[in-house]
Amino acid sequence: MIDLNPEQRLLGVIRSAVGDRVAYVCYSGGVDSTVVLAGCIRAGVETVALLGVSDSLSAAEREDAHRIASELGARVEEVRTNEMESDAYRENGGDRCYHCKTALYETIQALAVERKSSGVILVGTQLDDLGEHRPGLRAAAERGVEAPLVAARLDKAAVRALAQRWGLSNSDKAAAPCLASRVPVGTEVTPERLAQIEAVEAFLRARDLWPARARWHGPIVRVEIPPELFGRAVEEPVRTELHRACRKAGFTFVALDLAGLQSGSLSLPLLAS
């Protein structure tokens, strides 16, 4: 049996999964979903890129998603999701992502029914995601969502390599989870708290202190940035400007986390249990 290269595997998987239906790509502007979108275009299937918009999506990420899609010649349709209307989502238990993804997939399914089109939902889940705490995977399984990167046996490194081969401008883009991931598990997610987080992160982006996370802890914002950026963050005038931006966003105290940028740090107690 001939082992196809990653590009051939992915395009073959997409053609097989979609067939003569419409590929509804859950697109975020991240490298994983961009590779799925680019793969659909290269595979020649009818494709609709859908960007879920809610309070948990920052304006910067929203703008970046449109920019990247335009480079591919793909038109992005925004769909307003209603996860904030879910009590279970706002309560922010360990399964918050399940309720978020459920809202997204149900919104897309309703859109397909409205358009009277036969479609399949595709997501950017890749092999490395399968070993993490990702309740959203259950929502995908329950609704028949396809993960072509997994089916093509592509991990994060392989996805980035393929993105580089295809000349995607975001091939080295850092992960950009939603703003709600900055709120500790068990603490309610509200539009006001997400706005606080976004305001601080907008400052960090503007001062090139990025990638970064502004973790919400009531009156305290815990800033995570790569250690190599610590010096820039505490030098004047940036130190004073950062403090002022955090106070303006509604925080009383500002803490720089000496552990640096940590993926999923607010879920560490959950994972440890």
Buried (B, 14 or more C-beta within 10 A) or exposed (E): EEEEEBBEBBBBBBBEBBEEBBBBBBBBBBBBBBBBBBBBBBBEBEBBBBBBEBBBBBEBBBEBBBEBBEEBEBEBEBBEBEBBEBEBBBBBBBBBBBBBBBBBBBBBBEBBEEEEEEBBBBBBBBBBBEEEEBBBBBBBEEBEBBBBBBBBBBBBEBBBBBBEEBEBBBBEBEEBBBBBBBBBBEBEBBEEBBBBBBBBBBBBBEBEBBBBBBBBBEEEBBBBBEEEBBEEBEEEEBBEEBEEBBEEBBBEEBBBBEEBBEEBBBBEEBEEE
